[in-house]
Amino acid sequence: MQERDYLVGLKHIPGMGAKTINLLVQYFGSAQHLWHVSEKELRQHPQLTDNFIEKFFYHRKGLNLEEILASLANKGIKTVTVLDEHYPINLRQIYDPPLVLFYQGEWSKVDAQALGIVGSRKATVYGQKVAEKLGRELAQAGFVIVSGMARGIDSHAHRGCLEVDGRTIGVLGSGLDVIYPRENYKLAEQIKANGVLLTEYIPGTAPIAGNFPARNRIIAGLSLGVIVVEAAIKSGALITADFALEAGRDVFAVPGPISSPNSKGTHHLIKQGAKLVDQVGDILEEYRVVEDAAETEIQGTMFNLTDDEQAIYDVLSLTPLRVEELAHITRWAPGKIQTVLSLLELHGLIEQLPGRQFIRKSL
């Protein structure tokens, strides 16, 4: 057995989080020593309670390391530890990187070029479309998309990426054999085929509420920057943004209607200094990425627009606008604007959302 294997084994002992394992490994010199430690030795540690020591030995005696490793292999679950060279480079740099990651899929060197997309589980149609658009266009620009596979923004970001065969990483707040929400089982399979599905939790771990802030730190840690699409003022997505800031990563936020509760969190981030995003170029310019051929093709298409069509297209972005708002901006008659919008829809350049709102559309 290698030292890394003992780390994997220690993760299977209830109550042994990363901080506890780190503390005890430093005290006893190695994970191997800790796995085989005697009760007499453990009681010499000045910070451990009798209750902890009793539970440690109760659970450890019921574990067999070889059986643990064999069970993981039988389930198609691989592990990477902080001792391994292929541990994600971005994640290794955060304050408290997970000691062990359980994963399915394949790691790639390009995973260092990753961006996180997070947001509300109760996403609006606008938020869903923005998440898909950003997932799709960032993947086309060569970025790996990281998200939490939750309902709402997360799922749509993953799907947008997968639409163009991009790489995506799904980070769970449960064991790999406990897909949550259940309706995302098919999405999980697609992610494994086009990237990595991972967690720091052992198989069988339920998706309890306390797991998700820890999951959010992994999303932030894997990413060069985090994009918050929609978030209420107390959304978990803001926790992810906080983790990103603590790790020195970029934070982006997509504005939305001022009347929407899902815009309160993103607008708060913008006020605090997050970069406002109303088109993918706002993100790409931070990393000096030249937009790919698909974007060039869009620009080429725009050269064939009439002056009126180009003027309306230039006003539109990821933020939905109504005809009345466009009329106020352009000083044009609503009837003229409606005609131009219809032509842009025929060109496939814009999309109408519920409530007769319009946004740019990806080609």
KAGI-V471739 format. One record per residue. N is the residue number from 1. RES is the residue in one letter. SS is DSSP state (H for helix, E for strand, - for the rest). NEAR is the number of other C-alpha atoms within 8 Angstrom. D_FIRST is the distance of its C-alpha to the first C-alpha in Angstrom with 2 decimals. Layout:
n=(N N)
res=(RES RES)
ss=(SS SS)
near=(NEAR NEAR)
d_first=(D_FIRST D_FIRST)
This chain:
n=(1 2 3 4 5 6 7 8 9 10 11 12 13 14 15 16 17 18 19 20 21 22 23 24 25 26 27 28 29 30 31 32 33 34 35 36 37 38 39 40 41 42 43 44 45 46 47 48 49 50 51 52 53 54 55 56 57 58 59 60 61 62 63 64 65 66 67 68 69 70 71 72 73 74 75 76 77 78 79 80 81 82 83 84 85 86 87 88 89 90 91 92 93 94 95 96 97 98 99 100 101 102 103 104 105 106 107 108 109 110 111 112 113 114 115 116 117 118 119 120 121 122 123 124 125 126 127 128 129 130 131 132 133 134 135 136 137 138 139 140 141 142 143 144 145 146 147 148 149 150 151 152 153 154 155 156 157 158 159 160 161 162 163 164 165 166 167 168 169 170 171 172 173 174 175 176 177 178 179 180 181 182 183 184 185 186 187 188 189 190 191 192 193 194 195 196 197 198 199 200 201 202 203 204 205 206 207 208 209 210 211 212 213 214 215 216 217 218 219 220 221 222 223 224 225 226 227 228 229 230 231 232 233 234 235 236 237 238 239 240 241 242 243 244 245 246 247 248 249 250 251 252 253 254 255 256 257 258 259 260 261 262 263 264 265 266 267 268 269 270 271 272 273 274 275 276 277 278 279 280 281 282 283 284 285 286 287 288 289 290 291 292 293 294 295 296 297 298 299 300 301 302 303 304 305 306 307 308 309 310 311 312 313 314 315 316 317 318 319 320 321 322 323 324 325 326 327 328 329 330 331 332 333 334 335 336 337 338 339 340 341 342 343 344 345 346 347 348 349 350 351 352 353 354 355 356 357 358 359 360 361 362 363)
res=(M Q E R D Y L V G L K H I P G M G A K T I N L L V Q Y F G S A Q H L W H V S E K E L R Q H P Q L T D N F I E K F F Y H R K G L N L E E I L A S L A N K G I K T V T V L D E H Y P I N L R Q I Y D P P L V L F Y Q G E W S K V D A Q A L G I V G S R K A T V Y G Q K V A E K L G R E L A Q A G F V I V S G M A R G I D S H A H R G C L E V D G R T I G V L G S G L D V I Y P R E N Y K L A E Q I K A N G V L L T E Y I P G T A P I A G N F P A R N R I I A G L S L G V I V V E A A I K S G A L I T A D F A L E A G R D V F A V P G P I S S P N S K G T H H L I K Q G A K L V D Q V G D I L E E Y R V V E D A A E T E I Q G T M F N L T D D E Q A I Y D V L S L T P L R V E E L A H I T R W A P G K I Q T V L S L L E L H G L I E Q L P G R Q F I R K S L)
ss=(- - H H H H H H H H H - - - - - - H H H H H H H H H H H - - H H H H H - - - H H H H H - - - - - - H H H H H H H H H H H - - - - H H H H H H H H H H - - - E E E E - - - - - - - H H H H - - - - - - - E E E E E E - - - H H H H - E E E E E - - - - - - H H H H H H H H H H H H H H H H - - - E E E E - - - - - H H H H H H H H H H H - - - - E E E E - - - - - - - - - - H H H H H H H H H H H H - E E E E E - - - - - - - - - - H H H H H H H H H H H H H - - E E E E - - - - - - - H H H H H H H H H H H - - - E E E E E - - - - - - H H H H H H H H H H H - - - E E E - - - H H H H H H H - - - - - H H H H H H H H H H - - - - H H H H H H H H H - - - - - E E H H H H H H H H - - - H H H H H H H H H H H H H H - - E E E E - - - E E E E - - -)
near=(4 5 9 10 10 13 13 11 11 11 11 8 10 7 5 11 7 9 7 8 10 8 8 9 12 8 6 9 8 9 13 9 10 11 10 6 8 6 8 6 8 10 10 6 7 5 4 9 6 7 6 8 12 8 8 11 9 8 10 9 7 6 8 7 9 6 8 10 9 8 8 10 9 7 6 7 11 9 9 11 13 11 6 8 5 6 11 9 9 11 12 10 9 9 5 5 11 10 8 12 12 14 13 12 11 7 7 5 5 8 9 11 10 14 14 15 16 16 15 16 9 6 13 7 8 9 11 13 9 10 15 14 12 11 16 15 11 14 14 11 10 8 12 15 18 16 16 14 13 10 9 12 18 17 14 13 19 17 11 14 18 14 8 9 7 14 13 15 13 14 14 14 14 17 16 17 6 11 12 12 8 6 6 11 10 7 9 12 8 9 17 12 8 12 12 15 15 13 15 11 11 12 9 9 9 7 11 8 5 6 10 10 10 9 14 14 11 12 14 17 16 15 16 14 13 17 12 16 16 17 18 12 11 7 11 11 12 12 10 15 12 8 12 16 10 7 11 6 12 10 13 14 15 13 13 12 8 7 5 8 9 14 15 12 14 18 12 9 10 12 7 6 6 11 8 10 11 10 8 10 7 10 10 12 9 7 6 6 8 7 10 8 6 9 8 9 8 9 8 8 8 8 6 6 9 6 6 8 12 10 8 12 11 7 7 12 10 9 10 13 10 10 11 7 8 14 12 8 6 6 7 9 7 9 6 8 13 9 8 11 11 8 9 12 10 7 7 9 12 14 10 8 11 6 5 8 11 12 14 11 9 7 6)
d_first=(0.00 3.80 6.81 8.20 6.20 7.46 10.68 10.99 10.72 13.24 15.52 16.09 17.71 21.43 22.98 19.96 21.35 20.45 22.87 21.67 17.98 19.20 21.54 19.17 16.37 19.28 20.61 17.61 16.20 12.72 11.03 8.67 12.09 13.70 11.54 12.42 15.83 18.92 22.00 24.01 21.87 21.86 25.62 26.17 25.44 28.99 28.58 26.93 29.32 29.37 29.16 25.93 24.31 25.54 24.28 20.80 20.37 22.28 20.00 16.63 17.75 18.34 14.88 12.10 8.87 8.63 12.31 12.19 10.30 12.63 15.54 15.19 15.16 18.14 19.98 19.63 17.95 15.83 14.32 14.95 14.19 16.34 13.86 14.45 17.61 18.97 19.13 22.88 24.89 27.61 25.40 23.56 27.03 27.97 28.11 25.29 23.01 20.64 17.10 15.89 18.10 18.00 20.20 22.04 23.98 23.37 23.26 25.99 27.15 30.35 28.67 29.46 33.09 33.00 35.62 35.39 38.21 38.62 41.49 43.15 42.11 45.87 46.66 50.22 51.19 51.63 48.13 46.62 48.51 47.65 43.91 44.12 46.25 43.96 40.84 42.71 44.33 41.37 39.28 42.15 42.06 38.44 36.65 33.66 34.67 32.47 33.55 32.62 33.79 36.18 39.71 42.32 41.70 37.94 38.44 41.41 39.67 36.88 39.59 41.70 38.83 38.03 41.75 41.55 38.14 36.56 32.92 32.15 29.30 29.52 27.93 27.80 28.30 26.67 23.77 23.81 25.17 28.00 30.31 32.98 35.83 35.83 38.39 35.93 33.79 35.43 35.00 31.25 31.08 33.18 31.02 27.87 29.97 31.28 28.58 25.82 25.72 23.37 22.85 20.91 21.35 19.20 20.85 23.91 24.93 28.71 30.59 32.07 34.32 32.17 29.41 31.75 32.45 28.72 28.64 31.69 30.06 27.48 30.44 32.15 29.13 28.51 32.23 34.64 37.22 37.90 41.03 42.45 44.80 46.20 45.49 47.45 47.82 45.04 42.73 38.96 39.44 40.97 37.81 35.96 38.73 38.32 34.59 35.59 38.18 35.85 33.47 36.47 36.59 39.85 41.40 43.91 46.08 48.35 51.73 53.35 56.57 57.61 58.46 54.95 52.64 49.75 51.19 51.33 47.74 47.88 51.27 49.96 47.20 49.84 52.00 49.08 48.65 46.45 47.65 49.90 49.02 51.73 50.60 47.41 48.92 48.66 44.88 44.80 47.04 44.56 42.13 44.91 44.12 46.96 47.55 46.86 49.32 49.54 50.84 53.15 54.51 55.29 57.15 59.05 60.08 61.44 63.86 65.78 66.35 69.76 70.29 70.34 67.12 65.37 66.65 65.26 61.94 61.57 62.13 59.51 55.80 52.89 55.03 57.34 61.07 64.06 67.27 69.07 66.55 66.85 70.63 70.49 68.33 70.35 73.78 74.19 75.72 73.24 74.78 74.08 70.47 69.94 71.29 68.96 65.94 66.83 66.94 63.57 62.09 63.60 61.95 58.59 58.14 58.27 57.40 59.29 57.48 58.93 61.83 63.15 60.75 59.72 56.71 55.72 53.83 51.15 52.14)
